[in-house]
């Protein structure tokens, strides 16, 4: 297992996954992309894990972009393949992950770092966090889904301004436009996320997987979100979690999922 990814399992049902390149502000390189994919695949199969928290090591950065030195001499075809592989292996993979993935943005989340956070199902940020997509200053555009997810989260106009200017956004501004769900002090970032993650972990994992699928379908032009919701809702009736949840409710006890 690559040392670029660290996994902490000290909390029941939770896995805290950290990008571990603090000297490089946790910048994404090829090794890290592959290691993160491998870690997530392993956690997907681990039934003891119900929620994943994704963060960066250190107190300066979540992920401060991609490692530019790795691709500065790429051809057009190599650049296209870089984006395609990255989206498939990590960014789209996280967005469609069957278990909740929460981003703990503990500092700079720039370029590929903000794209990584946006691929997560929702985001908490520390007060010192700064976010942006500065790719145009390098003669590029976001290539890991940023041009698609940012407008979905904050609206087309503001997303266009941020992408075209390359400006950074403070944690407070990110909260006000809906890019992040909550802003707390850095020391309270993980505790705050662990509180909501514990609540999520106490609910039906099969229902949460169905909810992720249904919500994502509403943002996919090739799918009918309402139809996906109907089918996913019906499928829930065939699960053991439905039997346990309804039985617990009728018997006035807490469910044991």
N, C-alpha and C positions, 0 to 999 in steps of 0.2 A: 504494500500500500504506500502511495506517495506521501511524503511528509508535507506536501502543500495543502493537504486537507486533514483537519483534526476533527474527531467526533467524540463528544462527551455524552455519556449515557447515565449520568448519576441521578437523573430525575425519572421517575416511573413513567412509562409510555412516551417519553420525549427523547429526541436526539438533537443535540445542538451541534451543528456542522459549521466549522469555521475555515475560511480561506486563510492559509497560513504562509503569507509572504510579506510580513510587516515591513521588511527593509525595502520592498518594492511597492509599498502601500497596497499590498494584496492584489496587484495587477494580474489580470488573467493572461496566462500563456497556454500553449498547447498541452503541456503536462497537467496543468491545473484543470483545464476543461475535461480531459480524459479522467483524471482522478475524481473530480466531482461527479461525473456521470457514473463511475463505478461505485462510489459511495452511495449515491441515491438508489442505484439498482439493488444494492445489498439491503438498504433500509426498506425498500419497497416490499421485499420478500420477508422481512422480519415482522411477524405478527405482534411482537411485543412493542413495536414502535407505532404510535398513532398520530403523532404530530412531529414535524421537523422545523427547527429554527435555524435559519441560515444567517451567518454573520461573518465579520472579518476579525482577525487577530489584531491586538493593539488598540490604541485609543485615538488613532488618527484617521483610519479609513475602513470603510466597509469593503469596497473595491474601487480603486481610483482609476478604473479604465482597463484597457487591454495593454499588453506589453508590446509597445510600438516597434521595438527593435526586432521583434520576430517577423514582422510582415512588411517592413518599410521598402523591401526590394521585390515584393510580389508583383506578378503580372495580373492582368485583368481576370484571367481564368482562375489563378490562384486565390485572388481576392474573393471571387464568387464562391469558390469552394470553402474558403475560410468561414464565410457567413453561413453557408448552407450547413456545414458540419456542426458549427457552433449552435445554431438554432435547433437542429435535430437532437444533438446529444445533451444539451443542457437547457436552453431557454424554453423551447416548446415542450421539452420533457418535463420541466418543472411546472409549467402552466397546466399541463394535463395530468400531473401526478395524482394518483388516487388518494393520497393522504395530504392533509393541509401542510403547506410550506409557508412559514412566516418569515419575512425579512426583518432582521434587527439591524437597522442602519446606524452604525456607531461612529460615523465620521464621513469622509468624502465618499460619495457614490456618483462617479462620473463616467460617462461613456458606457462601456460594457458593464460597469458596476451598477449604474442606474438601470440599465436594461435587465440585469440579473435581478435586482430588487423588484422591478415591475413584473417580471415573470412569476414571482411568488404570489400567493393568493391574497395576501395583504401585508402591509408594512407598518412598523413602528420605527420612530427615529429618535436619536438623542439630540439634545439642544444644540450641540456643536455640528450636527450633520449639515452638509451642503451637497446639493444634487444638481446635475446638469448633463447635457449632451453636447460636448464641445467639438464633435467630430469635424464640423465644417472648417474649423481653424486648422485642420490637417489636410484639407482638400478631400474630405470623405463625408459620408452621411452615416448615421447609426446603421449597423449591419446585423445586430442581434435582436431585431424586433422593435427597436425604439420608435421608429416612425409609425408603427401600428399601435403599440400599447400606450404610448404617452397621450395621443389624442383620445383614446378610449377612456383614459383615467381622468384627464383634466379638461378635455374639450379641444377642438381643432385649432381655434385661434391662439390660445395660450401656448399650445404645443408647437405650433408653427413659429411663434416668437422665440421660444426657448431653443428650438432646433436651429433656426436661422441665425440667431444672435450668438449662440453658444454660451449664453450667460448661465451663471450658477444661481440656484434658488436656495434660500435659507430653509431650515426645518420649519419655522413658523409659516413661511409662505407656502411650503409644501402641504402643511396641514390645512391651511385656509382654502386651497384649491382641490383638496381631496387626494393628493398624491400619496400621502401617508395618513394612517388612521389616528395616530397619537404621537405626541412629542413629550418626552420625559428627560430628566437628567441622565447623564451617561451611566451613573452608578445604578440607576433604577430601570435601565433599559431592559436587561434580561429578566429581572424579577417581574416587571410589568408584563412582559410577553409570556413568561412562565405561568402567570396567573390565568391569562386568557387561554393559554394552551392547555392547562390542566382542565379547564371547563370544557373545552372542545373534546379532550380525550375522554371525558366522562360520558359523552354522547355516543350514539350509534355510529360506528365507523363505516358500516355499509351505507347508511343514509347520507353521511358526509361525502362519501365517494360519489354517490348519485347526484348530490347537490352540486359538486364541483363540475361534473359532466354537464348538467343541465345549464348552469350559469355560463360556462364556456361556450356552449352551443349558441347562445344568444348573441355572441360576438363573432360567430363564424358564418360568413355569407353563404357557405355551401350547406348549412344546416338550418332547420327550423327549430328554434329554441323552445317554442311552446310544445311542439310535437315531442321533442326530446324530454321535456319535463313530464309530459303525460306518460310516456313509456317508462321513464325512470321512476315515477311515482307508483305506477302499477307494479314494477319489479320489486319495489320495497315490500309489498305484501307477501312476497315469497321468501322473505328472509327470517332467520331466527331472531334477529334484532327487533323486527316488527312484533313478533309474538311476545318477546320479553318486555318490550316497551309498553305495549297496550295492556298486558297482564299486570305489570307493575302499577300502571296508572289506575286501573280498575280496582286493584287491591291496596291502593294508597301506600305504596312503598317506592323506594328508589330503584330504578332499573339497574341490572348488572350486565352491562354489555361486554 
